[in-house]
Amino acid sequence: MKIWALADLHLSFGVPNKTMDIFSDKWVNHPEKIKVHWQNLIGDEDLVLIPGDISWGMHPEEAQKDLEWIGVLPGTKVMLRGNHDYWWTSLSKVEKILPPSVHLIQNNCFRWKDAVICGARLWDTTEFSFQSYIECQENPAIKKLTETDIHTDDNKIFERELSRLELSLKSLPRDAAIRIAMTHYPPIGPEMLPSRASVLLEKYGITTCVFGHLHNVKSGTLPFGTKNGVRYALVAADYLNFTPLLVK
């Protein structure tokens, strides 16, 4: 029995006009790449962590085909909301369209055999930056914000997400042998210096934290690894060439 992780699937079976191909040739036919690697590596007895940006659907009905596609793949899946998961509204609405093999993390934790999975989406923070590690691509559809807008809005959202992270961590049972966290945004910077999120992960005995969100990473530049007992792993699909990472 193994634990795997893969973030940023960015599926669009319910909204086929939202293709990822516009970002680079790497994304062409990416669901098939994911499917092939997934089926080659993952068995029905395994667990797969999916920390966000799962579907381009705007509503649960538009994301349903994506969830069903994931649902028939091998393994038990645990999902966390990403910044593009607009379809993820209330838990009651989302749970109605969930396949039996898919479970959600939202202010709680999920127990699987000897492992317990918890986490929260997080958000942009002024504590660190990945700008020099990313090949930036402008998207004209995104509104440009002023520095004041960014600091005001992002700080409020980040503080709320930090509270949600601790709420999830507090739900960890005392006897949890394997403690894994998922965040969508990175919880620590490229210099691996302490952050408010990393301090929480250490406080609650997390041994591994998987996250995504970062795309177009310059090859071989990010030094993520283990810091103060916590292993940090970037599992964005394009970063891993659409191949799930073995976590445990």
Buried (B, 14 or more C-beta within 10 A) or exposed (E): EBBBBBBBBBBBBBBEEBBBEEBEEBBEEBBEBBBEBBEEBBEEEBBBBBBBBBBBBBEBEBBBBBBBBBBEBBBBBBBBBBBBBBBBEEEEEBEEBBBEBBBBBBBBBBEBEEBBBBBBBBBBBEBBEBEEBBEEEEEEEEEEEEEEEEEEEBBEBBEEBBEBBBBBBEBBEEEBEBBBBBBBBBBBBBEBEEBBBBEBBBEBEBBBBBBBBBBBBEEEEBEBEEBEEBBBBBBBBBBBEBBBBEBB
